[in-house]
Amino acid sequence: MRIRPTLERDIQWLPEVERSAAQAFAAWPALAWLAQGDVMDRERHRAFVDAGGSWVAEDLEGHILGFACARLEDQALHLHEVSVRREAQGQGVGRMLLQQVVDAARQMGARELTLTTFAEVPWNAPFYARFGFEVVDEESLNARLRGILARELAHGLTGRCAMRLYVGP
């Protein structure tokens, strides 16, 4: 498996990867609706690719196993999505993609890498915590993270938290 920047030709496959990844939520009654929910469209993916903030994990045959996309916002690289095909989950694909995003944040000169995620889902906040991310408490949320969490809540995403990993000087 290798991680590489997402190419234009990859974009067509990314919504399918995200749909497959979301099937992991089917076993969680409160979040099962996500297994049938909306995914990022090709135009949003293209914007991440054009900005240099999208990477894919592919197997030796060139099949896309997962992707990560992030955008530089102020002094932070914000991780918008990591998705790994259901059948490839638990094999280190997500860790490799996350390491790529951490490395990119450092190369871009970001001070921190931020994200929002489900606090109680094992492959969400606990996964990122094992990687060194810390939950940002309510009082410490900046306007950007507060706004992201508010938009997510408006779309029915409850039980979310913001996390950060310091990567820069």
C-alpha positions as CSV (number, residue, x, y, z in Angstrom):
1,M,0.0,0.0,0.0
2,R,1.1,3.5,-0.6
3,I,-0.1,7.0,0.1
4,R,0.0,9.7,-2.6
5,P,-1.6,13.0,-3.5
6,T,-5.0,12.6,-5.0
7,L,-5.2,13.0,-8.8
8,E,-8.1,14.3,-10.9
9,R,-8.8,10.8,-12.1
10,D,-9.2,9.5,-8.5
11,I,-12.0,11.9,-7.6
12,Q,-14.7,9.8,-9.3
13,W,-14.0,6.9,-6.8
14,L,-13.9,9.0,-3.6
15,P,-17.7,9.2,-2.9
16,E,-17.9,5.4,-3.2
17,V,-15.0,5.0,-0.7
18,E,-16.8,7.3,1.7
19,R,-20.1,5.4,1.4
20,S,-18.3,2.1,2.0
21,A,-16.5,3.6,5.1
22,A,-19.8,4.9,6.5
23,Q,-21.1,1.3,6.7
24,A,-19.2,0.9,9.9
25,F,-21.9,3.2,11.5
26,A,-24.7,0.7,10.7
27,A,-23.9,-1.2,13.9
28,W,-24.4,1.9,16.0
29,P,-28.2,2.5,16.4
30,A,-27.9,6.2,17.2
31,L,-25.7,6.8,14.1
32,A,-26.9,4.1,11.7
33,W,-28.5,6.8,9.5
34,L,-24.9,7.8,8.5
35,A,-24.5,4.5,6.6
36,Q,-27.1,5.9,4.2
37,G,-26.3,9.5,4.6
38,D,-24.8,12.0,2.1
39,V,-21.1,12.0,1.2
40,M,-18.9,14.7,-0.2
41,D,-19.6,15.4,-3.8
42,R,-17.0,15.4,-6.6
43,E,-16.8,19.3,-6.6
44,R,-15.9,19.4,-2.9
45,H,-13.3,16.7,-3.5
46,R,-11.9,18.7,-6.5
47,A,-11.5,21.8,-4.3
48,F,-9.4,19.8,-1.8
49,V,-7.3,18.3,-4.7
50,D,-6.8,21.8,-6.3
51,A,-5.7,23.2,-2.9
52,G,-3.1,20.3,-2.5
53,G,-5.0,19.0,0.5
54,S,-6.1,15.5,-0.6
55,W,-4.3,12.1,-0.4
56,V,-5.3,8.6,-1.3
57,A,-4.2,5.2,0.0
58,E,-4.0,2.6,-2.8
59,D,-3.1,-1.0,-2.9
60,L,-0.5,-2.6,-5.1
61,E,-3.0,-2.9,-8.0
62,G,-3.9,0.8,-7.8
63,H,-7.3,0.4,-6.1
64,I,-8.1,3.2,-3.8
65,L,-8.6,2.0,-0.2
66,G,-9.1,5.3,1.5
67,F,-8.6,9.1,1.4
68,A,-7.9,12.0,3.6
69,C,-8.6,15.7,2.9
70,A,-7.6,18.8,4.8
71,R,-7.5,22.6,4.3
72,L,-5.2,25.2,5.8
73,E,-7.2,27.6,7.9
74,D,-5.4,30.3,9.8
75,Q,-2.4,28.6,11.5
76,A,-4.1,25.2,11.5
77,L,-4.5,22.4,9.0
78,H,-8.0,21.2,9.5
79,L,-8.7,17.6,8.7
80,H,-12.1,17.4,7.1
81,E,-12.3,13.7,6.3
82,V,-10.6,10.4,6.6
83,S,-12.4,7.5,5.0
84,V,-11.3,3.9,4.5
85,R,-13.2,1.3,2.6
86,R,-15.1,-1.0,5.0
87,E,-13.2,-4.0,3.9
88,A,-9.8,-2.3,4.4
89,Q,-10.6,-0.9,7.9
90,G,-8.4,-2.2,10.8
91,Q,-5.4,-2.7,8.6
92,G,-3.5,0.6,9.3
93,V,-4.8,2.5,6.2
94,G,-6.3,5.2,8.4
95,R,-3.1,5.6,10.5
96,M,-1.0,5.9,7.3
97,L,-3.4,8.6,5.9
98,L,-3.4,10.4,9.2
99,Q,0.4,10.4,9.3
100,Q,0.5,11.9,5.8
101,V,-1.8,14.7,7.0
102,V,0.4,15.3,10.0
103,D,3.5,15.5,7.8
104,A,1.7,17.8,5.4
105,A,0.8,20.1,8.3
106,R,4.4,20.4,9.3
107,Q,5.5,21.0,5.7
108,M,3.0,23.8,5.4
109,G,4.2,25.4,8.6
110,A,0.9,24.9,10.4
111,R,1.0,25.2,14.2
112,E,-1.6,22.6,14.7
113,L,-3.8,20.0,13.1
114,T,-7.4,20.2,14.0
115,L,-10.5,18.0,13.4
116,T,-14.0,17.3,14.6
117,T,-15.2,13.8,15.3
118,F,-17.6,11.7,17.3
119,A,-16.4,11.6,20.9
120,E,-17.6,8.1,21.8
121,V,-17.1,6.1,18.6
122,P,-14.0,3.9,19.0
123,W,-12.6,4.6,15.5
124,N,-13.2,8.3,15.9
125,A,-12.0,10.3,19.0
126,P,-10.3,7.4,20.7
127,F,-8.4,6.6,17.5
128,Y,-7.2,10.2,17.2
129,A,-6.3,10.3,21.0
130,R,-4.0,7.3,20.5
131,F,-2.3,9.4,17.8
132,G,-1.7,12.2,20.3
133,F,-4.7,14.4,19.6
134,E,-6.3,16.1,22.6
135,V,-10.0,17.1,23.0
136,V,-10.4,20.9,22.9
137,D,-12.6,21.8,25.9
138,E,-15.6,24.0,25.3
139,E,-14.0,27.1,26.9
140,S,-10.9,26.8,24.6
141,L,-12.8,26.5,21.3
142,N,-11.9,29.2,18.9
143,A,-14.5,30.8,16.6
144,R,-13.5,28.5,13.6
145,L,-13.9,25.2,15.6
146,R,-17.1,26.5,17.3
147,G,-18.6,27.3,13.9
148,I,-17.7,23.9,12.5
149,L,-19.3,22.1,15.4
150,A,-22.4,24.3,15.1
151,R,-22.8,23.5,11.4
152,E,-22.4,19.8,12.2
153,L,-25.0,20.0,14.9
154,A,-27.4,21.7,12.4
155,H,-27.0,18.7,10.1
156,G,-27.9,16.3,12.9
157,L,-24.4,15.3,14.1
158,T,-24.5,15.1,17.8
159,G,-21.9,13.9,20.3
160,R,-19.1,15.6,18.4
161,C,-15.9,17.1,19.8
162,A,-13.0,19.1,18.4
163,M,-9.5,17.8,18.7
164,R,-6.1,19.2,18.1
165,L,-2.5,18.0,17.7
166,Y,0.3,20.5,17.9
167,V,2.7,20.0,15.0
168,G,4.6,23.3,14.6
169,P,6.9,25.6,16.5
